[in-house]
Amino acid sequence: MEPSEQPHAFISYTGSDVAWATWLDFFLRDAGYKTTVQVYDFLPGKSFVESMDQALKTCEIVVSLLSPAYLASRWCQEEWQSALATGKLSLLRIADCRLDGILAPHTYLDLVGIAEDEAKARILAGLAKLRGQDPRPDVAPTFPGESSSQHTPPFPGRLPSIWNITQERN
């Protein structure tokens, strides 16, 4: 395989998470990354183990889609262990689960409970970091604190701009 054809990411998932795998595959390809994912790239009638071995050897990173089912799967365990041993492991938490054992100290991108746009932004920033790029935004983020105008006392005798009480008597 030519270096230009080498996939950036192999998406490691379990069968119950195929919807996440296909969503991530489409998103990454749309963003310009080359991917390998079992549901599309493993040929019927070929050795699953050989296809998995080839995918793990040729990718830059292995994106493991973390869920309780993934962590319980023997095959997925072999995939993430291979990725860990070769320094290619990238963890993406897609369901509420707890990492223990050898995975416990590893950080992950967390997609649990966030909107799709935020998930996409986190994934792209994570990939930028993995490729040695600076993930910082080009524009300044908004100030996260309270607006200082909320704490300014009003001019005496002036009503607030939003006022729900009429001054007229019923």
Chimera marker file (.cmm) of the C-alpha trace (Angstrom):
<marker_set name="trace">
<marker id="1" x="0.000" y="0.000" z="0.000" r="1" g="1" b="0" radius="0.5"/>
<marker id="2" x="1.358" y="3.400" z="-1.005" r="1" g="1" b="0" radius="0.5"/>
<marker id="3" x="1.808" y="5.913" z="1.850" r="1" g="1" b="0" radius="0.5"/>
<marker id="4" x="-0.729" y="8.247" z="0.183" r="1" g="1" b="0" radius="0.5"/>
<marker id="5" x="-3.281" y="5.406" z="0.244" r="1" g="1" b="0" radius="0.5"/>
<marker id="6" x="-2.618" y="4.581" z="3.888" r="1" g="1" b="0" radius="0.5"/>
<marker id="7" x="-5.743" y="5.147" z="5.964" r="1" g="1" b="0" radius="0.5"/>
<marker id="8" x="-5.540" y="7.800" z="8.640" r="1" g="1" b="0" radius="0.5"/>
<marker id="9" x="-7.909" y="5.954" z="10.937" r="1" g="1" b="0" radius="0.5"/>
<marker id="10" x="-9.159" y="2.460" z="11.539" r="1" g="1" b="0" radius="0.5"/>
<marker id="11" x="-12.504" y="2.624" z="13.352" r="1" g="1" b="0" radius="0.5"/>
<marker id="12" x="-12.704" y="-0.112" z="15.978" r="1" g="1" b="0" radius="0.5"/>
<marker id="13" x="-16.228" y="-0.876" z="17.205" r="1" g="1" b="0" radius="0.5"/>
<marker id="14" x="-18.533" y="-3.668" z="18.247" r="1" g="1" b="0" radius="0.5"/>
<marker id="15" x="-21.617" y="-4.744" z="16.285" r="1" g="1" b="0" radius="0.5"/>
<marker id="16" x="-24.092" y="-2.940" z="18.545" r="1" g="1" b="0" radius="0.5"/>
<marker id="17" x="-22.266" y="0.348" z="17.826" r="1" g="1" b="0" radius="0.5"/>
<marker id="18" x="-22.301" y="0.090" z="14.021" r="1" g="1" b="0" radius="0.5"/>
<marker id="19" x="-24.422" y="3.257" z="13.724" r="1" g="1" b="0" radius="0.5"/>
<marker id="20" x="-21.657" y="5.236" z="15.491" r="1" g="1" b="0" radius="0.5"/>
<marker id="21" x="-18.995" y="3.625" z="13.302" r="1" g="1" b="0" radius="0.5"/>
<marker id="22" x="-20.780" y="4.487" z="10.053" r="1" g="1" b="0" radius="0.5"/>
<marker id="23" x="-21.544" y="8.039" z="11.245" r="1" g="1" b="0" radius="0.5"/>
<marker id="24" x="-17.898" y="8.580" z="12.216" r="1" g="1" b="0" radius="0.5"/>
<marker id="25" x="-16.674" y="7.041" z="8.953" r="1" g="1" b="0" radius="0.5"/>
<marker id="26" x="-18.858" y="9.367" z="6.881" r="1" g="1" b="0" radius="0.5"/>
<marker id="27" x="-17.886" y="12.421" z="8.949" r="1" g="1" b="0" radius="0.5"/>
<marker id="28" x="-14.141" y="11.700" z="8.765" r="1" g="1" b="0" radius="0.5"/>
<marker id="29" x="-14.244" y="11.009" z="5.024" r="1" g="1" b="0" radius="0.5"/>
<marker id="30" x="-16.230" y="14.200" z="4.490" r="1" g="1" b="0" radius="0.5"/>
<marker id="31" x="-13.505" y="16.049" z="6.447" r="1" g="1" b="0" radius="0.5"/>
<marker id="32" x="-10.817" y="14.635" z="4.129" r="1" g="1" b="0" radius="0.5"/>
<marker id="33" x="-9.542" y="11.678" z="6.159" r="1" g="1" b="0" radius="0.5"/>
<marker id="34" x="-9.096" y="8.173" z="4.789" r="1" g="1" b="0" radius="0.5"/>
<marker id="35" x="-10.683" y="5.502" z="6.956" r="1" g="1" b="0" radius="0.5"/>
<marker id="36" x="-10.998" y="1.771" z="7.293" r="1" g="1" b="0" radius="0.5"/>
<marker id="37" x="-14.144" y="0.359" z="8.874" r="1" g="1" b="0" radius="0.5"/>
<marker id="38" x="-15.157" y="-3.293" z="8.973" r="1" g="1" b="0" radius="0.5"/>
<marker id="39" x="-18.718" y="-2.870" z="7.707" r="1" g="1" b="0" radius="0.5"/>
<marker id="40" x="-17.493" y="-1.339" z="4.431" r="1" g="1" b="0" radius="0.5"/>
<marker id="41" x="-13.910" y="-2.495" z="3.940" r="1" g="1" b="0" radius="0.5"/>
<marker id="42" x="-13.779" y="-6.154" z="5.009" r="1" g="1" b="0" radius="0.5"/>
<marker id="43" x="-14.676" y="-8.393" z="2.085" r="1" g="1" b="0" radius="0.5"/>
<marker id="44" x="-17.083" y="-11.330" z="2.420" r="1" g="1" b="0" radius="0.5"/>
<marker id="45" x="-15.349" y="-14.691" z="2.138" r="1" g="1" b="0" radius="0.5"/>
<marker id="46" x="-11.970" y="-13.297" z="3.240" r="1" g="1" b="0" radius="0.5"/>
<marker id="47" x="-10.291" y="-13.982" z="6.559" r="1" g="1" b="0" radius="0.5"/>
<marker id="48" x="-11.622" y="-11.602" z="9.199" r="1" g="1" b="0" radius="0.5"/>
<marker id="49" x="-8.439" y="-11.961" z="11.257" r="1" g="1" b="0" radius="0.5"/>
<marker id="50" x="-6.216" y="-11.214" z="8.253" r="1" g="1" b="0" radius="0.5"/>
<marker id="51" x="-8.322" y="-8.177" z="7.314" r="1" g="1" b="0" radius="0.5"/>
<marker id="52" x="-8.159" y="-6.912" z="10.902" r="1" g="1" b="0" radius="0.5"/>
<marker id="53" x="-4.401" y="-7.446" z="11.066" r="1" g="1" b="0" radius="0.5"/>
<marker id="54" x="-3.898" y="-5.544" z="7.803" r="1" g="1" b="0" radius="0.5"/>
<marker id="55" x="-6.137" y="-2.677" z="8.941" r="1" g="1" b="0" radius="0.5"/>
<marker id="56" x="-4.334" y="-2.363" z="12.271" r="1" g="1" b="0" radius="0.5"/>
<marker id="57" x="-0.890" y="-2.425" z="10.642" r="1" g="1" b="0" radius="0.5"/>
<marker id="58" x="-1.569" y="0.147" z="7.925" r="1" g="1" b="0" radius="0.5"/>
<marker id="59" x="-3.533" y="2.866" z="9.746" r="1" g="1" b="0" radius="0.5"/>
<marker id="60" x="-2.060" y="5.911" z="11.495" r="1" g="1" b="0" radius="0.5"/>
<marker id="61" x="-4.474" y="5.689" z="14.445" r="1" g="1" b="0" radius="0.5"/>
<marker id="62" x="-7.062" y="3.279" z="15.787" r="1" g="1" b="0" radius="0.5"/>
<marker id="63" x="-10.211" y="5.059" z="16.937" r="1" g="1" b="0" radius="0.5"/>
<marker id="64" x="-11.835" y="2.840" z="19.551" r="1" g="1" b="0" radius="0.5"/>
<marker id="65" x="-15.536" y="3.585" z="20.078" r="1" g="1" b="0" radius="0.5"/>
<marker id="66" x="-15.927" y="3.056" z="23.808" r="1" g="1" b="0" radius="0.5"/>
<marker id="67" x="-19.178" y="1.601" z="25.093" r="1" g="1" b="0" radius="0.5"/>
<marker id="68" x="-20.021" y="-1.150" z="27.609" r="1" g="1" b="0" radius="0.5"/>
<marker id="69" x="-20.447" y="-3.614" z="24.722" r="1" g="1" b="0" radius="0.5"/>
<marker id="70" x="-17.081" y="-2.616" z="23.234" r="1" g="1" b="0" radius="0.5"/>
<marker id="71" x="-15.262" y="-3.077" z="26.530" r="1" g="1" b="0" radius="0.5"/>
<marker id="72" x="-16.876" y="-6.508" z="26.999" r="1" g="1" b="0" radius="0.5"/>
<marker id="73" x="-15.947" y="-7.758" z="23.502" r="1" g="1" b="0" radius="0.5"/>
<marker id="74" x="-12.983" y="-10.146" z="23.191" r="1" g="1" b="0" radius="0.5"/>
<marker id="75" x="-12.269" y="-9.038" z="19.607" r="1" g="1" b="0" radius="0.5"/>
<marker id="76" x="-12.410" y="-5.357" z="20.482" r="1" g="1" b="0" radius="0.5"/>
<marker id="77" x="-10.079" y="-5.982" z="23.408" r="1" g="1" b="0" radius="0.5"/>
<marker id="78" x="-7.528" y="-7.452" z="21.004" r="1" g="1" b="0" radius="0.5"/>
<marker id="79" x="-7.914" y="-4.455" z="18.694" r="1" g="1" b="0" radius="0.5"/>
<marker id="80" x="-7.355" y="-1.806" z="21.366" r="1" g="1" b="0" radius="0.5"/>
<marker id="81" x="-4.508" y="-3.803" z="22.890" r="1" g="1" b="0" radius="0.5"/>
<marker id="82" x="-2.781" y="-3.961" z="19.501" r="1" g="1" b="0" radius="0.5"/>
<marker id="83" x="-3.301" y="-0.215" z="19.047" r="1" g="1" b="0" radius="0.5"/>
<marker id="84" x="-1.964" y="0.476" z="22.527" r="1" g="1" b="0" radius="0.5"/>
<marker id="85" x="1.139" y="-1.640" z="21.892" r="1" g="1" b="0" radius="0.5"/>
<marker id="86" x="1.908" y="0.241" z="18.659" r="1" g="1" b="0" radius="0.5"/>
<marker id="87" x="1.133" y="3.727" z="20.012" r="1" g="1" b="0" radius="0.5"/>
<marker id="88" x="-1.884" y="4.180" z="17.729" r="1" g="1" b="0" radius="0.5"/>
<marker id="89" x="-4.685" y="4.117" z="20.306" r="1" g="1" b="0" radius="0.5"/>
<marker id="90" x="-7.232" y="6.950" z="20.262" r="1" g="1" b="0" radius="0.5"/>
<marker id="91" x="-10.281" y="6.595" z="22.508" r="1" g="1" b="0" radius="0.5"/>
<marker id="92" x="-13.707" y="8.031" z="21.737" r="1" g="1" b="0" radius="0.5"/>
<marker id="93" x="-16.379" y="7.502" z="24.418" r="1" g="1" b="0" radius="0.5"/>
<marker id="94" x="-19.798" y="7.110" z="22.811" r="1" g="1" b="0" radius="0.5"/>
<marker id="95" x="-21.744" y="5.647" z="25.756" r="1" g="1" b="0" radius="0.5"/>
<marker id="96" x="-21.551" y="5.868" z="29.497" r="1" g="1" b="0" radius="0.5"/>
<marker id="97" x="-18.840" y="3.436" z="30.563" r="1" g="1" b="0" radius="0.5"/>
<marker id="98" x="-15.961" y="3.334" z="32.991" r="1" g="1" b="0" radius="0.5"/>
<marker id="99" x="-12.407" y="2.551" z="31.975" r="1" g="1" b="0" radius="0.5"/>
<marker id="100" x="-10.503" y="0.278" z="34.300" r="1" g="1" b="0" radius="0.5"/>
<marker id="101" x="-7.367" y="-1.810" z="34.242" r="1" g="1" b="0" radius="0.5"/>
<marker id="102" x="-4.772" y="-0.790" z="31.687" r="1" g="1" b="0" radius="0.5"/>
<marker id="103" x="-7.193" y="1.669" z="29.997" r="1" g="1" b="0" radius="0.5"/>
<marker id="104" x="-7.962" y="3.570" z="33.226" r="1" g="1" b="0" radius="0.5"/>
<marker id="105" x="-5.185" y="6.191" z="32.938" r="1" g="1" b="0" radius="0.5"/>
<marker id="106" x="-5.876" y="6.921" z="29.259" r="1" g="1" b="0" radius="0.5"/>
<marker id="107" x="-7.741" y="10.047" z="28.226" r="1" g="1" b="0" radius="0.5"/>
<marker id="108" x="-10.565" y="9.966" z="25.723" r="1" g="1" b="0" radius="0.5"/>
<marker id="109" x="-12.719" y="12.314" z="23.702" r="1" g="1" b="0" radius="0.5"/>
<marker id="110" x="-16.126" y="12.294" z="25.335" r="1" g="1" b="0" radius="0.5"/>
<marker id="111" x="-19.187" y="12.442" z="23.077" r="1" g="1" b="0" radius="0.5"/>
<marker id="112" x="-21.703" y="11.330" z="25.692" r="1" g="1" b="0" radius="0.5"/>
<marker id="113" x="-24.623" y="13.731" z="25.985" r="1" g="1" b="0" radius="0.5"/>
<marker id="114" x="-23.391" y="16.409" z="23.571" r="1" g="1" b="0" radius="0.5"/>
<marker id="115" x="-24.870" y="17.750" z="20.328" r="1" g="1" b="0" radius="0.5"/>
<marker id="116" x="-23.615" y="16.639" z="16.919" r="1" g="1" b="0" radius="0.5"/>
<marker id="117" x="-21.898" y="19.950" z="16.081" r="1" g="1" b="0" radius="0.5"/>
<marker id="118" x="-19.962" y="19.864" z="19.356" r="1" g="1" b="0" radius="0.5"/>
<marker id="119" x="-19.044" y="16.197" z="18.733" r="1" g="1" b="0" radius="0.5"/>
<marker id="120" x="-17.678" y="17.067" z="15.298" r="1" g="1" b="0" radius="0.5"/>
<marker id="121" x="-15.661" y="19.975" z="16.683" r="1" g="1" b="0" radius="0.5"/>
<marker id="122" x="-14.173" y="17.786" z="19.425" r="1" g="1" b="0" radius="0.5"/>
<marker id="123" x="-13.250" y="15.039" z="16.970" r="1" g="1" b="0" radius="0.5"/>
<marker id="124" x="-11.539" y="17.434" z="14.556" r="1" g="1" b="0" radius="0.5"/>
<marker id="125" x="-9.653" y="19.140" z="17.401" r="1" g="1" b="0" radius="0.5"/>
<marker id="126" x="-8.576" y="15.748" z="18.732" r="1" g="1" b="0" radius="0.5"/>
<marker id="127" x="-7.341" y="14.630" z="15.325" r="1" g="1" b="0" radius="0.5"/>
<marker id="128" x="-5.456" y="17.908" z="14.913" r="1" g="1" b="0" radius="0.5"/>
<marker id="129" x="-3.677" y="17.291" z="18.230" r="1" g="1" b="0" radius="0.5"/>
<marker id="130" x="-2.812" y="13.713" z="17.238" r="1" g="1" b="0" radius="0.5"/>
<marker id="131" x="-1.278" y="14.991" z="14.002" r="1" g="1" b="0" radius="0.5"/>
<marker id="132" x="0.800" y="17.597" z="15.828" r="1" g="1" b="0" radius="0.5"/>
<marker id="133" x="-1.355" y="20.554" z="14.836" r="1" g="1" b="0" radius="0.5"/>
<marker id="134" x="-2.468" y="23.305" z="17.195" r="1" g="1" b="0" radius="0.5"/>
<marker id="135" x="-6.209" y="22.834" z="17.862" r="1" g="1" b="0" radius="0.5"/>
<marker id="136" x="-6.739" y="26.365" z="19.200" r="1" g="1" b="0" radius="0.5"/>
<marker id="137" x="-9.454" y="28.403" z="17.467" r="1" g="1" b="0" radius="0.5"/>
<marker id="138" x="-8.603" y="31.272" z="15.113" r="1" g="1" b="0" radius="0.5"/>
<marker id="139" x="-11.166" y="33.587" z="16.733" r="1" g="1" b="0" radius="0.5"/>
<marker id="140" x="-11.419" y="34.579" z="20.352" r="1" g="1" b="0" radius="0.5"/>
<marker id="141" x="-13.933" y="32.593" z="22.388" r="1" g="1" b="0" radius="0.5"/>
<marker id="142" x="-16.733" y="34.461" z="24.126" r="1" g="1" b="0" radius="0.5"/>
<marker id="143" x="-16.176" y="35.577" z="27.703" r="1" g="1" b="0" radius="0.5"/>
<marker id="144" x="-17.547" y="32.783" z="29.928" r="1" g="1" b="0" radius="0.5"/>
<marker id="145" x="-18.319" y="34.995" z="32.934" r="1" g="1" b="0" radius="0.5"/>
<marker id="146" x="-21.319" y="37.148" z="33.586" r="1" g="1" b="0" radius="0.5"/>
<marker id="147" x="-21.711" y="40.360" z="31.644" r="1" g="1" b="0" radius="0.5"/>
<marker id="148" x="-20.497" y="43.373" z="33.596" r="1" g="1" b="0" radius="0.5"/>
<marker id="149" x="-23.568" y="45.377" z="32.492" r="1" g="1" b="0" radius="0.5"/>
<marker id="150" x="-25.782" y="43.152" z="34.654" r="1" g="1" b="0" radius="0.5"/>
<marker id="151" x="-24.081" y="44.432" z="37.785" r="1" g="1" b="0" radius="0.5"/>
<marker id="152" x="-24.229" y="48.153" z="36.962" r="1" g="1" b="0" radius="0.5"/>
<marker id="153" x="-26.856" y="49.909" z="39.071" r="1" g="1" b="0" radius="0.5"/>
<marker id="154" x="-29.540" y="51.669" z="37.020" r="1" g="1" b="0" radius="0.5"/>
<marker id="155" x="-29.667" y="55.433" z="36.826" r="1" g="1" b="0" radius="0.5"/>
<marker id="156" x="-31.957" y="56.661" z="39.623" r="1" g="1" b="0" radius="0.5"/>
<marker id="157" x="-35.533" y="57.239" z="38.516" r="1" g="1" b="0" radius="0.5"/>
<marker id="158" x="-35.105" y="55.206" z="35.319" r="1" g="1" b="0" radius="0.5"/>
<marker id="159" x="-37.040" y="51.973" z="34.852" r="1" g="1" b="0" radius="0.5"/>
<marker id="160" x="-35.271" y="48.846" z="33.574" r="1" g="1" b="0" radius="0.5"/>
<marker id="161" x="-35.491" y="48.249" z="29.808" r="1" g="1" b="0" radius="0.5"/>
<marker id="162" x="-37.801" y="45.291" z="30.439" r="1" g="1" b="0" radius="0.5"/>
<marker id="163" x="-40.547" y="46.059" z="32.876" r="1" g="1" b="0" radius="0.5"/>
<marker id="164" x="-43.668" y="43.936" z="33.379" r="1" g="1" b="0" radius="0.5"/>
<marker id="165" x="-45.562" y="46.100" z="35.813" r="1" g="1" b="0" radius="0.5"/>
<marker id="166" x="-47.770" y="48.880" z="34.562" r="1" g="1" b="0" radius="0.5"/>
<marker id="167" x="-47.577" y="52.189" z="36.358" r="1" g="1" b="0" radius="0.5"/>
<marker id="168" x="-51.283" y="52.786" z="35.980" r="1" g="1" b="0" radius="0.5"/>
<marker id="169" x="-53.701" y="51.779" z="38.654" r="1" g="1" b="0" radius="0.5"/>
<marker id="170" x="-56.309" y="49.108" z="37.773" r="1" g="1" b="0" radius="0.5"/>
<link id1="1" id2="2" r="1" g="1" b="0" radius="0.2"/>
<link id1="2" id2="3" r="1" g="1" b="0" radius="0.2"/>
<link id1="3" id2="4" r="1" g="1" b="0" radius="0.2"/>
<link id1="4" id2="5" r="1" g="1" b="0" radius="0.2"/>
<link id1="5" id2="6" r="1" g="1" b="0" radius="0.2"/>
<link id1="6" id2="7" r="1" g="1" b="0" radius="0.2"/>
<link id1="7" id2="8" r="1" g="1" b="0" radius="0.2"/>
<link id1="8" id2="9" r="1" g="1" b="0" radius="0.2"/>
<link id1="9" id2="10" r="1" g="1" b="0" radius="0.2"/>
<link id1="10" id2="11" r="1" g="1" b="0" radius="0.2"/>
<link id1="11" id2="12" r="1" g="1" b="0" radius="0.2"/>
<link id1="12" id2="13" r="1" g="1" b="0" radius="0.2"/>
<link id1="13" id2="14" r="1" g="1" b="0" radius="0.2"/>
<link id1="14" id2="15" r="1" g="1" b="0" radius="0.2"/>
<link id1="15" id2="16" r="1" g="1" b="0" radius="0.2"/>
<link id1="16" id2="17" r="1" g="1" b="0" radius="0.2"/>
<link id1="17" id2="18" r="1" g="1" b="0" radius="0.2"/>
<link id1="18" id2="19" r="1" g="1" b="0" radius="0.2"/>
<link id1="19" id2="20" r="1" g="1" b="0" radius="0.2"/>
<link id1="20" id2="21" r="1" g="1" b="0" radius="0.2"/>
<link id1="21" id2="22" r="1" g="1" b="0" radius="0.2"/>
<link id1="22" id2="23" r="1" g="1" b="0" radius="0.2"/>
<link id1="23" id2="24" r="1" g="1" b="0" radius="0.2"/>
<link id1="24" id2="25" r="1" g="1" b="0" radius="0.2"/>
<link id1="25" id2="26" r="1" g="1" b="0" radius="0.2"/>
<link id1="26" id2="27" r="1" g="1" b="0" radius="0.2"/>
<link id1="27" id2="28" r="1" g="1" b="0" radius="0.2"/>
<link id1="28" id2="29" r="1" g="1" b="0" radius="0.2"/>
<link id1="29" id2="30" r="1" g="1" b="0" radius="0.2"/>
<link id1="30" id2="31" r="1" g="1" b="0" radius="0.2"/>
<link id1="31" id2="32" r="1" g="1" b="0" radius="0.2"/>
<link id1="32" id2="33" r="1" g="1" b="0" radius="0.2"/>
<link id1="33" id2="34" r="1" g="1" b="0" radius="0.2"/>
<link id1="34" id2="35" r="1" g="1" b="0" radius="0.2"/>
<link id1="35" id2="36" r="1" g="1" b="0" radius="0.2"/>
<link id1="36" id2="37" r="1" g="1" b="0" radius="0.2"/>
<link id1="37" id2="38" r="1" g="1" b="0" radius="0.2"/>
<link id1="38" id2="39" r="1" g="1" b="0" radius="0.2"/>
<link id1="39" id2="40" r="1" g="1" b="0" radius="0.2"/>
<link id1="40" id2="41" r="1" g="1" b="0" radius="0.2"/>
<link id1="41" id2="42" r="1" g="1" b="0" radius="0.2"/>
<link id1="42" id2="43" r="1" g="1" b="0" radius="0.2"/>
<link id1="43" id2="44" r="1" g="1" b="0" radius="0.2"/>
<link id1="44" id2="45" r="1" g="1" b="0" radius="0.2"/>
<link id1="45" id2="46" r="1" g="1" b="0" radius="0.2"/>
<link id1="46" id2="47" r="1" g="1" b="0" radius="0.2"/>
<link id1="47" id2="48" r="1" g="1" b="0" radius="0.2"/>
<link id1="48" id2="49" r="1" g="1" b="0" radius="0.2"/>
<link id1="49" id2="50" r="1" g="1" b="0" radius="0.2"/>
<link id1="50" id2="51" r="1" g="1" b="0" radius="0.2"/>
<link id1="51" id2="52" r="1" g="1" b="0" radius="0.2"/>
<link id1="52" id2="53" r="1" g="1" b="0" radius="0.2"/>
<link id1="53" id2="54" r="1" g="1" b="0" radius="0.2"/>
<link id1="54" id2="55" r="1" g="1" b="0" radius="0.2"/>
<link id1="55" id2="56" r="1" g="1" b="0" radius="0.2"/>
<link id1="56" id2="57" r="1" g="1" b="0" radius="0.2"/>
<link id1="57" id2="58" r="1" g="1" b="0" radius="0.2"/>
<link id1="58" id2="59" r="1" g="1" b="0" radius="0.2"/>
<link id1="59" id2="60" r="1" g="1" b="0" radius="0.2"/>
<link id1="60" id2="61" r="1" g="1" b="0" radius="0.2"/>
<link id1="61" id2="62" r="1" g="1" b="0" radius="0.2"/>
<link id1="62" id2="63" r="1" g="1" b="0" radius="0.2"/>
<link id1="63" id2="64" r="1" g="1" b="0" radius="0.2"/>
<link id1="64" id2="65" r="1" g="1" b="0" radius="0.2"/>
<link id1="65" id2="66" r="1" g="1" b="0" radius="0.2"/>
<link id1="66" id2="67" r="1" g="1" b="0" radius="0.2"/>
<link id1="67" id2="68" r="1" g="1" b="0" radius="0.2"/>
<link id1="68" id2="69" r="1" g="1" b="0" radius="0.2"/>
<link id1="69" id2="70" r="1" g="1" b="0" radius="0.2"/>
<link id1="70" id2="71" r="1" g="1" b="0" radius="0.2"/>
<link id1="71" id2="72" r="1" g="1" b="0" radius="0.2"/>
<link id1="72" id2="73" r="1" g="1" b="0" radius="0.2"/>
<link id1="73" id2="74" r="1" g="1" b="0" radius="0.2"/>
<link id1="74" id2="75" r="1" g="1" b="0" radius="0.2"/>
<link id1="75" id2="76" r="1" g="1" b="0" radius="0.2"/>
<link id1="76" id2="77" r="1" g="1" b="0" radius="0.2"/>
<link id1="77" id2="78" r="1" g="1" b="0" radius="0.2"/>
<link id1="78" id2="79" r="1" g="1" b="0" radius="0.2"/>
<link id1="79" id2="80" r="1" g="1" b="0" radius="0.2"/>
<link id1="80" id2="81" r="1" g="1" b="0" radius="0.2"/>
<link id1="81" id2="82" r="1" g="1" b="0" radius="0.2"/>
<link id1="82" id2="83" r="1" g="1" b="0" radius="0.2"/>
<link id1="83" id2="84" r="1" g="1" b="0" radius="0.2"/>
<link id1="84" id2="85" r="1" g="1" b="0" radius="0.2"/>
<link id1="85" id2="86" r="1" g="1" b="0" radius="0.2"/>
<link id1="86" id2="87" r="1" g="1" b="0" radius="0.2"/>
<link id1="87" id2="88" r="1" g="1" b="0" radius="0.2"/>
<link id1="88" id2="89" r="1" g="1" b="0" radius="0.2"/>
<link id1="89" id2="90" r="1" g="1" b="0" radius="0.2"/>
<link id1="90" id2="91" r="1" g="1" b="0" radius="0.2"/>
<link id1="91" id2="92" r="1" g="1" b="0" radius="0.2"/>
<link id1="92" id2="93" r="1" g="1" b="0" radius="0.2"/>
<link id1="93" id2="94" r="1" g="1" b="0" radius="0.2"/>
<link id1="94" id2="95" r="1" g="1" b="0" radius="0.2"/>
<link id1="95" id2="96" r="1" g="1" b="0" radius="0.2"/>
<link id1="96" id2="97" r="1" g="1" b="0" radius="0.2"/>
<link id1="97" id2="98" r="1" g="1" b="0" radius="0.2"/>
<link id1="98" id2="99" r="1" g="1" b="0" radius="0.2"/>
<link id1="99" id2="100" r="1" g="1" b="0" radius="0.2"/>
<link id1="100" id2="101" r="1" g="1" b="0" radius="0.2"/>
<link id1="101" id2="102" r="1" g="1" b="0" radius="0.2"/>
<link id1="102" id2="103" r="1" g="1" b="0" radius="0.2"/>
<link id1="103" id2="104" r="1" g="1" b="0" radius="0.2"/>
<link id1="104" id2="105" r="1" g="1" b="0" radius="0.2"/>
<link id1="105" id2="106" r="1" g="1" b="0" radius="0.2"/>
<link id1="106" id2="107" r="1" g="1" b="0" radius="0.2"/>
<link id1="107" id2="108" r="1" g="1" b="0" radius="0.2"/>
<link id1="108" id2="109" r="1" g="1" b="0" radius="0.2"/>
<link id1="109" id2="110" r="1" g="1" b="0" radius="0.2"/>
<link id1="110" id2="111" r="1" g="1" b="0" radius="0.2"/>
<link id1="111" id2="112" r="1" g="1" b="0" radius="0.2"/>
<link id1="112" id2="113" r="1" g="1" b="0" radius="0.2"/>
<link id1="113" id2="114" r="1" g="1" b="0" radius="0.2"/>
<link id1="114" id2="115" r="1" g="1" b="0" radius="0.2"/>
<link id1="115" id2="116" r="1" g="1" b="0" radius="0.2"/>
<link id1="116" id2="117" r="1" g="1" b="0" radius="0.2"/>
<link id1="117" id2="118" r="1" g="1" b="0" radius="0.2"/>
<link id1="118" id2="119" r="1" g="1" b="0" radius="0.2"/>
<link id1="119" id2="120" r="1" g="1" b="0" radius="0.2"/>
<link id1="120" id2="121" r="1" g="1" b="0" radius="0.2"/>
<link id1="121" id2="122" r="1" g="1" b="0" radius="0.2"/>
<link id1="122" id2="123" r="1" g="1" b="0" radius="0.2"/>
<link id1="123" id2="124" r="1" g="1" b="0" radius="0.2"/>
<link id1="124" id2="125" r="1" g="1" b="0" radius="0.2"/>
<link id1="125" id2="126" r="1" g="1" b="0" radius="0.2"/>
<link id1="126" id2="127" r="1" g="1" b="0" radius="0.2"/>
<link id1="127" id2="128" r="1" g="1" b="0" radius="0.2"/>
<link id1="128" id2="129" r="1" g="1" b="0" radius="0.2"/>
<link id1="129" id2="130" r="1" g="1" b="0" radius="0.2"/>
<link id1="130" id2="131" r="1" g="1" b="0" radius="0.2"/>
<link id1="131" id2="132" r="1" g="1" b="0" radius="0.2"/>
<link id1="132" id2="133" r="1" g="1" b="0" radius="0.2"/>
<link id1="133" id2="134" r="1" g="1" b="0" radius="0.2"/>
<link id1="134" id2="135" r="1" g="1" b="0" radius="0.2"/>
<link id1="135" id2="136" r="1" g="1" b="0" radius="0.2"/>
<link id1="136" id2="137" r="1" g="1" b="0" radius="0.2"/>
<link id1="137" id2="138" r="1" g="1" b="0" radius="0.2"/>
<link id1="138" id2="139" r="1" g="1" b="0" radius="0.2"/>
<link id1="139" id2="140" r="1" g="1" b="0" radius="0.2"/>
<link id1="140" id2="141" r="1" g="1" b="0" radius="0.2"/>
<link id1="141" id2="142" r="1" g="1" b="0" radius="0.2"/>
<link id1="142" id2="143" r="1" g="1" b="0" radius="0.2"/>
<link id1="143" id2="144" r="1" g="1" b="0" radius="0.2"/>
<link id1="144" id2="145" r="1" g="1" b="0" radius="0.2"/>
<link id1="145" id2="146" r="1" g="1" b="0" radius="0.2"/>
<link id1="146" id2="147" r="1" g="1" b="0" radius="0.2"/>
<link id1="147" id2="148" r="1" g="1" b="0" radius="0.2"/>
<link id1="148" id2="149" r="1" g="1" b="0" radius="0.2"/>
<link id1="149" id2="150" r="1" g="1" b="0" radius="0.2"/>
<link id1="150" id2="151" r="1" g="1" b="0" radius="0.2"/>
<link id1="151" id2="152" r="1" g="1" b="0" radius="0.2"/>
<link id1="152" id2="153" r="1" g="1" b="0" radius="0.2"/>
<link id1="153" id2="154" r="1" g="1" b="0" radius="0.2"/>
<link id1="154" id2="155" r="1" g="1" b="0" radius="0.2"/>
<link id1="155" id2="156" r="1" g="1" b="0" radius="0.2"/>
<link id1="156" id2="157" r="1" g="1" b="0" radius="0.2"/>
<link id1="157" id2="158" r="1" g="1" b="0" radius="0.2"/>
<link id1="158" id2="159" r="1" g="1" b="0" radius="0.2"/>
<link id1="159" id2="160" r="1" g="1" b="0" radius="0.2"/>
<link id1="160" id2="161" r="1" g="1" b="0" radius="0.2"/>
<link id1="161" id2="162" r="1" g="1" b="0" radius="0.2"/>
<link id1="162" id2="163" r="1" g="1" b="0" radius="0.2"/>
<link id1="163" id2="164" r="1" g="1" b="0" radius="0.2"/>
<link id1="164" id2="165" r="1" g="1" b="0" radius="0.2"/>
<link id1="165" id2="166" r="1" g="1" b="0" radius="0.2"/>
<link id1="166" id2="167" r="1" g="1" b="0" radius="0.2"/>
<link id1="167" id2="168" r="1" g="1" b="0" radius="0.2"/>
<link id1="168" id2="169" r="1" g="1" b="0" radius="0.2"/>
<link id1="169" id2="170" r="1" g="1" b="0" radius="0.2"/>
</marker_set>
